[in-house]
């Protein structure tokens, strides 16, 4: 599948000397949903801002839909839709007017049918004559998406799209993003909500301190790096973990009511049988065993921790 976005050796150093991006390489395929994960200050927003033409890079190159973002600025910017994290719009303007105006900013001819379709798809049509200030936070977020879609972009960036909305609205937004992909729009989202990437993304990138630590297909990532956790529920609680069981992979949990063991599913030996034998030899009775696959959040935390320790 053809790449709609290619980032090569991208760097950004601010006047203060702070290096926000360190030779980032990334390729996004047309039609996919790509999630960029990272803690605050990792470089997510800087990367998006450079791609969208809002911040100048210090080095490297970016092409969007075959055009260079600096040399072919007008064409590449027209191919991009951006929904920023901040809800920045005229609070006294009507919904339909702000969407029409956004389309006009890109030199597009007025298209009332298209604007109506976008507003209906976003469940905003019945709010079209409301002023922005009259809307809820979730509805304002939808208006920002409508504005970004008004000029018919091929690549849509969503910077923390569900920040500040409740769980129900967040799930509605997930459905909306999935529906947008069905229209052929390529979507790149940044998020702090790991479940967002786990729910929607085809591929996941992890960025920290300006470095892209990895880019991987979501299922392959979880299969490659995912571990399992064995929880041994004890018949009676114990005050502390016996020295014979002490180790980085074994911990006492739930106020002494459970022993937790993390193991590699791809190792030649999981170590489970040996652990259970040790527990029995120590005279510790248990009443239940439960295993859990690592989540994307576990993997993310592990990667960032490893990178900080390096």
C-alpha positions as CSV (number, residue, x, y, z in Angstrom):
1,X,0.0,0.0,0.0
2,X,1.3,3.5,-0.9
3,X,2.5,5.8,1.9
4,X,0.7,9.1,2.3
5,X,3.2,10.4,4.8
6,X,6.9,9.9,4.9
7,X,9.1,11.5,7.6
8,X,12.9,11.1,7.2
9,X,15.6,12.1,9.7
10,X,13.4,14.8,11.2
11,X,14.9,16.9,13.9
12,X,13.8,19.9,15.9
13,X,16.1,22.0,18.2
14,X,14.6,25.2,19.7
15,X,16.6,28.4,20.3
16,X,17.0,27.4,24.0
17,X,18.9,24.4,22.9
18,X,16.2,21.9,23.8
19,X,16.1,19.1,21.2
20,X,12.4,18.1,20.8
21,X,12.9,15.6,18.0
22,X,15.9,13.4,17.3
23,X,16.1,12.0,13.8
24,X,12.6,10.7,13.5
25,X,11.8,8.3,10.7
26,X,8.1,7.3,10.0
27,X,6.0,6.2,7.2
28,X,2.1,6.1,7.3
29,X,0.2,4.1,4.8
30,X,-2.9,5.4,3.1
31,X,-6.1,4.3,4.8
32,X,-4.7,3.2,8.1
33,X,-5.2,4.5,11.7
34,X,-1.9,5.1,13.3
35,X,-1.6,5.9,17.1
36,X,1.3,7.8,18.4
37,X,1.8,7.2,22.1
38,X,4.0,9.1,24.5
39,X,4.1,10.9,27.9
40,X,3.8,14.6,28.2
41,X,6.8,16.4,26.5
42,X,7.7,13.3,24.4
43,X,7.5,15.2,21.1
44,X,4.1,14.2,19.8
45,X,2.7,17.6,19.3
46,X,6.0,19.0,17.9
47,X,6.0,16.2,15.3
48,X,2.5,16.9,14.2
49,X,3.1,20.7,14.2
50,X,6.0,20.3,11.8
51,X,4.1,18.0,9.5
52,X,1.2,20.5,9.4
53,X,3.4,23.4,8.7
54,X,3.0,25.2,12.0
55,X,6.6,24.7,13.2
56,X,9.8,24.8,11.1
57,X,12.0,21.7,11.3
58,X,15.7,21.9,12.1
59,X,16.6,19.1,9.8
60,X,15.2,16.2,7.8
61,X,12.3,16.0,5.4
62,X,8.6,15.4,5.3
63,X,6.4,14.5,2.3
64,X,2.6,14.4,2.3
65,X,0.7,12.9,-0.6
66,X,4.0,13.0,-2.6
67,X,4.7,16.7,-1.9
68,X,7.4,18.2,0.2
69,X,5.8,20.2,3.1
70,X,8.1,23.2,2.6
71,X,8.5,23.3,-1.2
72,X,4.9,22.2,-1.9
73,X,3.3,23.9,1.1
74,X,-0.1,24.8,-0.4
75,X,-0.7,21.3,-1.8
76,X,0.5,19.4,1.2
77,X,-1.4,21.6,3.7
78,X,-4.6,21.2,1.7
79,X,-4.2,17.4,2.0
80,X,-4.0,17.7,5.8
81,X,-6.8,18.1,8.4
82,X,-5.8,19.0,11.9
83,X,-7.8,18.8,15.1
84,X,-5.7,20.4,17.8
85,X,-5.8,19.5,21.4
86,X,-7.0,23.0,22.4
87,X,-10.6,23.9,21.5
88,X,-9.8,27.1,19.6
89,X,-12.7,28.6,17.8
90,X,-14.9,31.7,17.8
91,X,-17.3,31.0,20.7
92,X,-20.0,33.4,19.2
93,X,-20.0,32.0,15.7
94,X,-22.7,29.5,14.6
95,X,-21.6,25.9,14.0
96,X,-22.5,25.9,10.3
97,X,-20.8,29.2,9.7
98,X,-17.5,28.2,11.3
99,X,-17.4,25.0,9.2
100,X,-18.1,26.9,6.0
101,X,-15.4,29.5,6.8
102,X,-12.8,26.8,7.4
103,X,-13.5,25.3,4.0
104,X,-13.1,28.8,2.4
105,X,-9.7,29.2,4.1
106,X,-8.3,26.5,1.8
107,X,-9.7,28.2,-1.3
108,X,-12.5,25.6,-1.7
109,X,-15.7,26.6,-3.3
110,X,-18.8,26.7,-1.1
111,X,-20.4,23.3,-1.0
112,X,-23.5,23.3,1.3
113,X,-24.3,19.6,0.5
114,X,-20.8,18.5,1.7
115,X,-21.0,20.7,4.9
116,X,-24.4,19.2,5.6
117,X,-23.1,15.7,5.2
118,X,-20.2,16.3,7.5
119,X,-22.4,17.8,10.2
120,X,-24.9,15.0,9.9
121,X,-22.1,12.4,10.1
122,X,-20.9,14.1,13.3
123,X,-24.4,14.3,14.8
124,X,-24.2,18.1,14.6
125,X,-26.9,18.9,12.1
126,X,-29.5,19.7,14.7
127,X,-26.9,22.1,16.3
128,X,-26.0,23.8,13.1
129,X,-27.5,27.2,14.1
130,X,-26.2,27.1,17.7
131,X,-23.4,29.3,18.7
132,X,-20.2,27.4,19.7
133,X,-20.4,28.7,23.3
134,X,-23.8,26.9,23.7
135,X,-22.3,23.5,23.1
136,X,-21.0,20.9,25.5
137,X,-17.3,20.0,25.5
138,X,-17.9,16.9,23.5
139,X,-19.9,18.7,20.8
140,X,-17.2,21.4,20.6
141,X,-14.7,18.6,19.9
142,X,-17.0,17.4,17.1
143,X,-17.1,20.9,15.6
144,X,-13.3,21.0,15.5
145,X,-13.4,17.7,13.6
146,X,-16.0,19.1,11.2
147,X,-13.8,22.1,10.6
148,X,-10.8,19.9,9.9
149,X,-12.8,17.8,7.4
150,X,-14.4,20.7,5.6
151,X,-11.7,21.0,3.0
152,X,-11.8,17.2,2.3
153,X,-8.3,16.3,3.5
154,X,-6.7,12.9,2.8
155,X,-4.8,12.8,6.1
156,X,-6.4,13.7,9.4
157,X,-4.4,14.5,12.6
158,X,-6.2,14.2,15.9
159,X,-4.1,15.5,18.8
160,X,-5.6,14.1,22.0
161,X,-9.1,13.8,20.4
162,X,-10.9,12.7,23.6
163,X,-9.1,14.9,26.1
164,X,-11.6,16.4,28.5
165,X,-14.6,14.3,27.5
166,X,-16.3,11.6,29.6
167,X,-16.1,7.9,29.0
168,X,-19.4,7.7,27.1
169,X,-18.4,10.5,24.7
170,X,-15.0,9.0,24.3
171,X,-16.5,5.7,23.1
172,X,-18.7,7.7,20.7
173,X,-15.6,9.4,19.4
174,X,-14.0,6.0,18.8
175,X,-16.9,5.0,16.7
176,X,-16.7,8.3,14.8
177,X,-13.0,7.8,14.0
178,X,-13.7,4.3,12.8
179,X,-16.4,5.7,10.5
180,X,-14.1,8.4,9.1
181,X,-11.6,5.7,8.1
182,X,-14.3,4.0,6.1
183,X,-14.6,7.1,4.0
184,X,-10.9,6.7,3.0
185,X,-9.3,9.2,5.3
186,X,-6.0,8.3,6.8
187,X,-6.0,9.0,10.5
188,X,-3.0,9.8,12.9
189,X,-3.9,10.3,16.5
190,X,-1.9,11.1,19.6
191,X,-3.3,10.0,22.9
192,X,-2.6,9.4,26.6
193,X,-5.4,6.9,26.7
194,X,-3.7,3.5,25.9
195,X,-7.1,1.9,25.4
196,X,-7.7,4.3,22.6
197,X,-4.8,2.9,20.6
198,X,-5.7,-0.7,21.6
199,X,-9.3,-0.2,20.4
200,X,-8.7,1.6,17.1
201,X,-5.2,1.6,15.8
202,X,-3.8,-0.6,13.0
203,X,-0.2,0.3,14.0
204,X,1.3,1.9,17.1
205,X,4.3,4.2,17.5
206,X,5.9,4.9,20.9
207,X,7.8,8.2,21.2
208,X,9.7,9.4,24.3
209,X,12.1,12.4,24.8
210,X,12.0,13.1,21.0
211,X,13.0,9.6,19.9
212,X,10.6,7.2,18.1
213,X,11.3,4.0,20.1
214,X,9.4,1.7,17.9
215,X,6.7,1.5,15.2
216,X,4.8,-1.8,15.0
217,X,1.6,-3.4,13.9
218,X,-0.5,-3.5,17.0
219,X,-1.1,-7.3,17.2
220,X,2.5,-8.1,16.3
221,X,3.7,-5.7,19.0
222,X,1.6,-7.3,21.7
223,X,2.6,-10.8,20.5
224,X,6.3,-9.8,20.3
225,X,6.6,-7.9,23.6
226,X,3.6,-9.1,25.5
227,X,4.1,-11.1,28.6
228,X,1.6,-12.9,30.8
229,X,1.0,-12.5,34.5
230,X,0.2,-15.5,36.7
231,X,-1.8,-14.7,39.8
232,X,-1.7,-17.3,42.5
233,X,-4.5,-16.7,45.0
234,X,-3.5,-18.0,48.4
235,X,-5.7,-19.9,50.8
236,X,-4.4,-17.8,53.7
237,X,-2.6,-14.4,53.4
238,X,1.1,-14.3,54.2
239,X,3.0,-11.3,55.8
240,X,5.9,-11.3,53.4
241,X,7.3,-13.1,50.4
242,X,9.7,-15.9,51.4
243,X,13.3,-15.4,50.4
244,X,13.2,-18.5,48.3
245,X,10.6,-16.8,46.0
246,X,12.2,-13.3,45.9
247,X,13.0,-12.1,42.5
248,X,12.1,-9.3,40.0
249,X,9.4,-11.5,38.4
250,X,7.6,-12.5,41.6
251,X,5.8,-10.1,43.9
252,X,3.3,-10.3,46.8
253,X,0.0,-8.6,46.0
254,X,-3.4,-7.9,47.4
255,X,-2.3,-7.4,51.0
256,X,-0.6,-10.8,51.1
257,X,-3.5,-12.7,49.6
258,X,-1.8,-13.3,46.2
259,X,1.5,-14.0,44.6
260,X,2.0,-12.5,41.2
261,X,4.5,-13.9,38.6
262,X,5.3,-12.3,35.2
263,X,6.6,-14.6,32.6
264,X,7.6,-14.6,28.9
265,X,5.2,-16.5,26.7
266,X,7.9,-17.1,24.1
267,X,10.6,-18.4,26.4
268,X,11.6,-22.1,26.3
269,X,10.4,-22.5,29.8
270,X,7.8,-20.3,31.5
271,X,9.0,-21.2,35.0
272,X,5.4,-21.7,36.2
273,X,5.8,-25.4,37.2
274,X,8.9,-24.5,39.2
275,X,7.2,-21.7,41.0
276,X,4.2,-23.8,42.0
277,X,6.5,-26.5,43.2
278,X,8.4,-24.0,45.3
279,X,5.2,-22.7,46.8
280,X,4.1,-26.2,47.7
281,X,7.5,-27.1,49.2
282,X,7.2,-23.9,51.4
283,X,3.9,-25.2,52.7
284,X,1.9,-22.3,51.2
285,X,-1.6,-23.4,50.1
286,X,-3.3,-21.7,47.2
287,X,-6.9,-21.9,46.0
288,X,-6.8,-20.4,42.5
289,X,-4.6,-19.7,39.5
290,X,-5.3,-17.0,36.9
291,X,-3.3,-15.8,33.9
292,X,-3.6,-12.4,32.2
293,X,-2.1,-11.2,28.9
294,X,-0.2,-8.0,29.1
295,X,-2.1,-5.0,27.8
296,X,-0.7,-2.3,25.4
297,X,-0.4,-0.1,28.5
298,X,1.9,-2.6,30.2
299,X,4.1,-2.7,27.1
300,X,4.2,1.1,26.8
301,X,5.2,1.6,30.4
302,X,7.9,-1.1,30.0
303,X,9.3,0.5,26.9
304,X,9.5,4.0,28.4
305,X,11.0,2.7,31.6
306,X,13.7,0.8,29.6
307,X,14.5,4.0,27.5
308,X,14.8,6.1,30.6
309,X,17.1,3.6,32.2
310,X,19.4,3.4,29.2
